[in-house]
């Protein structure tokens, strides 16, 4: 983990901590961009902080870090709902959320309407 990355993303309102009671369940960081700008967020240094476009139509989930608690799978829908609500409220122009997974040097993308 990189403290500077998380501090910068928090300052830019691109980092959301999710709690269940007093327990920090996960942190989720993201970028906002427009179609055609997505490649900017596939970078060699996963801890670099890039500029984004708060009026963009696409939300790209960058990092999801959990506390690895055994109850986390039960919370996934609640966290996803809270994240989507946050994006809708704070970035009304966003139409889609994109989530990129990296495995064996390949990118797997999940896309969904907000």
Secondary structure, DSSP 4 states (H G I P E B T S, - for coil): --HHHHHHHHHTT-EEEEEETTEEEEEEEEEEE-TT-GGGGS-S-TT------TT-SEEEEEEEEE---TTHHHHHHHHHHHHHHHHHHH-TT--EEEEEEEETTEEEEEEEE-
